[in-house]
């Protein structure tokens, strides 16, 4: 199987963004709730343990003070053991005092049966943390053992009721966590749907855009900051598409209009020639006129093909180094007969040697179009000037004339295809309306630019800038 087929293999339906956001929110919120709940449960258990340890530690210190008496006050220990065991219905403390010989001095009633010596942890030097134990009778106790010079003290408290409270609290926490998971999921879904509502509105707007309503745009009011930039970029793209679509529509209409005239002329000439038998001279005249119309059609088609190729971003041009002064001189010599016939002077002005790395045929075509256009609009006695100079990494070209100029309303459109500022010039009179469009395409192929200045009655100046390295 080819690599292309491997990469195009379907991988299953992806998760929707709303589902992903819901899952992320539910998981993160539930983990936070679970962590907080776990911490509260741990804090509660710790507080219960600390409270029991404080109670047991107080008893240990009291017994240690009694054991330090000489002789040992056994009755006092027994009295304390009985009172602690009978102190409260809910807080029962068991006490056992053991001497250094391992004999039990005194202990609380029933302690020998409920809490054997072996259940207690090894004795510590000071009262500290106790330990929990569960007996065979399913009763829970907190134990503590402390050793001193006169023996060992073992104390314990019944915490069965506390364990039941903790167990009930833990059960309630599990219910609360289950409810929290459901609530987090529902809240996450609602938040995700509301958060994605602007995206849905953008999608609906984009889906409804057709060639008939390219002017429709996404409303930016109320959009989040993250989507505002996306919607602005999308609207800008729609502006460019609308402009390109309008330009293409106008271009198609212009092509149809421009091609219709020579085709109608050609058809008219042939119809007239075929209406009746003609002389050889008349047939030759009809054929010659038809050839002129065919040549005009060929020029239009060649220009359009050149413009289409120039718009292809993959188009590459071959560059060569040549001297601009020499090249402008050749162009001036080529147009001198035409200029002499029109009574116009052509001057080339290159103050210093300038070498350019450009495509020579394209450069000749661009400058030639500008010179031909200048000659067509310059009255007798005027002048056309060609200038070139080097501006660092940029070659600056200028073609200026002292002609009739271009009206300000027409100036922004002169580089559009088939646009004619002079309405009197038609394809029949030689003007196709593509010359300046071709000049602009040639400049862009060289990664350059073109600009135009004109004042009616004074003249027109067109500037071309070509980067030497082919980069802007």
N, C-alpha and C positions, 0 to 999 in steps of 0.2 A: 504494500500500500504506500502511496506517495506521501511525502511530508505534508503536502497541501491538504490531502484528505484527513490526515491525522489531526491537523490543527483545526479543521472545520467540524470535527466530531462533536455532537451536542453533549454537554456536560450536565444536563438536567436544568430544571427551572430554578433560577437563583431566588434567594430570599428577597422579599420586598424591603425597601428602606424603612417603611413603617414597622414591619415585623422585627427588623434588626434593632431599631431604636427602642421598641417595646421590650425586647429581650435584654438589651443593655441596661435600660432604666430599671426594669424589674429586678434583674440580678444585682445591680449595684445597690439599689435601695434596700432589697431584702438582706443583703450582706451587712449593710450598716445597721439595720434593725436587729438582725441576729447577733451581731457583735455587741450592740448596746444591751440586748436582753441577756446575753451570756455574761457580760460584765456585771450587770445588776444581780444576777443569780450568784455569781462568784462572790460579790461583795456581801451579799446577805449571808451566805454560808460562812464566810470569813468572820463577819461580825458575831455570828452565833458562837463560832469556835473561840473567838477572843473573849466573849463574855463568860463562857464556861471556864476558860483558862484563868481569867481573873478571879472567878469565884473559888476555883480549886487552889490557886496560888495563895489566896488569903487564908484558906484553911491550913495549907502547908506551913505558912509562916507562924500561924498561931500554935500549931502542934510542935513546931521546932522550938519555940520559946518555952513550951511546957517541958519538952524532953531535956532541955539544957539544965533543968533543976536537979540538984543532987540531995537526996535520992530522987528518982523519977517519980513525979506525982501521977501515979496510975489512976487514982480516982478522978482527977481532973480530966485526964485523957478520955476515960470512959464516959464521963458526963458530957464532954464535947461531942463524942461520937454519937451518943444517944440524942442529944439536942439537934445535931446536924441532920440526923436521919429523920427526926420528927419535925424539922423546921417548917416545912411547907409541903402542901399536897403536890405541887408541881415541880418544886426544886428540892430534890432529895440528894444529899451529899453523903457518900459512904467514906468512912475513915478507918484506916488500919495503921497501927504503930507497931513496928518490929524492932527488937533490940539488936545489938551487935552479934548476939549468939543465934540469931534467926528465930527467936521465940516471939510469938505475937503477944504484945503487951495488952492491947485493947483493939477492938474493932466494932463497927456498927452492927446492929442486929441484922441477920440474914445475909451479911456480906460474905461469910465463908461459903454459903451455898450458891450465891449469885455470882460472886467475883472471886475466883481463886487467885492465889498469888501469881501464878504463871501467866495470867492474862495481862498483867501490867508490863509496860516496857521497862528496860533497864533503868535504874535510878540515875537521875541527873544531879549535878552539884547544886543547881539553883532552880527554882520554879521557872518554867518556861512554857514550851508548847506541849499540849497534851496530845493524845492519840485516841482515835475512835475504834470501838470494837462492838461487834454484835454477838450476843450470846446465843446458845442453842434455843433459848426461849423466845427468840426474835426481839429481844430488848436491846436498845442501843445505849452505850455508855461512853462518857468521855473520861479517860484515865490519865493519871499523872503520878509519877514516883520520884521522890527526892531523897537523897542520902545526906546525912550529916554525921557528926562525931558520935552521937549516941544511938544511931540506928537508921532505919529507913521509914519514911512516911509514904503510904499509898492512899491516894484519894480518888474518888470517882463520883460522877454525877449522872443521873439517869436523864438521857436526852431523847427518849423514845418519842415524846410528844413533839419535840423540835424537829426530829426527822420526819414525822408525819406532816408537819406544817411545811417543811421544805419540799417533801414529795408532792404535796398538793400544789404548792407554788410552782414547782417544775412542770407539773401537768398543765396548769393554767398557761404557763409560758409557751408550751408546745401548741396549744390552741391559738394563742395570740400570734405565734409565728406563722401558723397556717393561714389565719385571717390576714396577716400582714403580706404574705406572699400573694394572695388573691388581690388585695387592695393595691399592692405595688404594680401588679400586672395590669389591672384595670386602669390605674392612673397613668402608667406608662403608655398604654394604648391611646388613651384620650389625649395625652400630651403630644404623642407622636403624630396623631392625626391632625391636631390643631397646628402643630409646628410645620407639618408638610402641606398644609392647605395652600400657602402661597405657591409652592411648587406645582400643585395640581392646577391652580389657576394659570400659571405660566404654561403648563402642558396643554390645557384646554385652548388657551389663546394661540399657541403655536400650531395646534392641530387644526384650527379653524382658518388659518391663513392660506389663501389661495391666490393664484395670479390676479383674480378679480378684486381682491382686497389686500394688496400688498402694503397699503398705507396703514393697516391696523398695527398697533403697538401694544406692548405690555405696560400696564399701569404701574408706575414706580411708587406711587403714594402708598404708604403703609407697609412696604416690604421690609423685612429684616435687613440689617446692614450686610450680612453675608450674601443675601440674594439680590440686593440692590445692584451690586457690581455685575453679577451674572445677567440680570435683566437688562442693565444698561448696555452690556456687550452684545446681548442678543438683539436689542433694538438697533444698535449701530450696524450689526450684520444685516438686519432687515433694511436699513437705510441704503446700505451698499447694494443689496440685492435688488431693491426697488429701482435704484438709479441704473444699475446694469440692465435690468429688465426693460426699463423705459428707453435706455440707450439702444438696446437690441431691437426693440420694437420700432424706434425711429429709424434705425439703421436698415432694418428690413424694408420699411416703407420707402426709404431713400433709394435703396438698391432697385426696388421695383420701379420707382419713378425714373431713375437714371437709365435703367436698361430699356424701359418702354420706349423712350424717345428714339434711340438709334434703331431699335427693332421696328418701330412703326415706319421710320424713314426708309429702312431697308425693304420692308414689305411694300411700301408705297412705290419705291423705285421699280421693284420687280413686277408689281401689278401693272404699272403703266407700261413697262416694257413688253408685257405679255398680252396687252389688250388687242393689239393688231400687229401686223408685220411691220418691222422697222428697218431702216437702213443700217448698214454696218456701222456708220458713225454714231447713230442713235443708240445701237446696242452697246457699242464701246463706251459711250458716255454713261449709260445706265450701269454697266458693269463697274466702271471707275467710281461712280458715286457709291455703289454698294460696297466696294472695297474700302472706301473711306469710312463708311459706317462700321464695317467689320473691324477695321483698325481701331476705331474709337471704342468698340466693344472690347477688343483685346486689351487696350490700355486700362479700361475700367477693371476688367477681370484680373489683370496682372497686379494692379494696385491693391485690389481687395485681397488677393492671395498673399501679397507681401505683408499687409497689415495683419492678416490672420496668423501668419507664421511669426511675426514680431511679437504677438501677444502670448505666444506659447512660452511658459517660464523655462522650458527645457532648451530653448533655442540658444545656441552658442555661436559666436562670431569669431572669425579668424582676424587677428590683428597683425599689422606690419608697421615698421618704423618708416616714416617719410618726412620730408621737409615741407612745412606748411606754406612757406613763401613760394616755393616752386609749384606746389599743387594749386594754390590760389591763382598763380600766374597762368597755369594751364586752363583753369576754369574761366578766367577772364578772357583769354584768347578765344575760347570756344564760343563765348557769348558776345564777343565784340561785333561780329557781323550783324547780329540781331539788334544790338544796342545802337550801332551806327545807322541802321535803317530807321530806328525810332528816334534818333537824335539825342540819345542818352549816353553819358560818359560812364565807363566802368573804371574804378580805381581800386587797386589792392594796396593795403597799408600794413606792412609787417616791420615794426621798428627794429627787431632783433631776430636772429635766427631762432626758429621754434621748431623743435622736432616732436612729432606726435606718434603715439602707438595706437592706431585706429584701423578699422576696416576701410581700406581705400575706396572700393566701389560704393559702399554705403555713405561714406563721407562725401564723395563726389555727388551722389544723388541728393543728399540733404542740402548741400550748398547750392547745387544746381536748381533745386526747387525754389529755394529762397531767392536766387538771382532772377529766375524766370518770373516769379511772382512780382519782384520789385520792378522789373522792366515793364511788365504789363500795367503797372499802376503809376508809373512815373512819366509825366509828360515830356515832350521834346524840350531840350535844354537842361534837364535835370541830371542828377548823378546818382550812381549806385556805388557804395564803398564797401570793400571787403577788408576786415581787420582780423588780426590774430595776435595773441600774446600769451605768454606763460605766466600763470599765477600760482607758483609753487607746484603742487601736485595736480593742478587743474589747467587744462588748455581752454582758453576763452576765445570764442569765435563770435564775430558780429557782422551782420549784413544790414546795412542801412541805406535808405533812399530818401530822395526829396520829393516824393510823390504826393498823391492826394490824401494819404492817410486813411485811417479806419475810424469810423464813428465809435464813441465810447460804448454804446449799447451792443455793438457787434464784437468788440474786442475780446470779451471772455469766451466767445464761441468759435473763434477763428481756427482753433485746432480740432474742432469736431469734424467728423467725416461728412462730406457733401455740403458743408456750410459755405456759403458764398456771401461775403460782406458786400460785394458788388453784384447787385441783382441783374445787372445788364449782361454779366458774363454767364454763359450757358455752356453745356457740353458741346454744342455745335460750334460755339465761338472759341472753344479750346480749353475752357476751364472745367475740370471735373470736380473740384471741391475736395480733393484728396491730398493736395500737395503739402499743406502744413500738417495734416494728420500723419503723413509719412515722415515728415521731418521730426515730429515729436516721437514717433515710434523708433526712429533711428537713434535719437538721443537716449531714449530709455534702454535700447539694446546695449548701448555703451555705458550704461549706468550713469548717464548724464542727465541734464535738464535743459529746458528751453523756456525762454520768456520773451514777451513782446511788449513794446511800447510804441504808441502812435498818437499823433495829434493831427486832426483833420487840417488839410491845407499846408502842413509843414513836412510831414514824412513819417516813416515807420522804421523802427530799429528792432531787429530780432537778435537775441543773444543765445549762443549755445555754449554749454560748459561740458567738457569731457574729462573725467578723471584719467590720469595717465595709467594707474594700476588697475583700472576696471572696477573699482569699488567706490561707493559713495562716500 
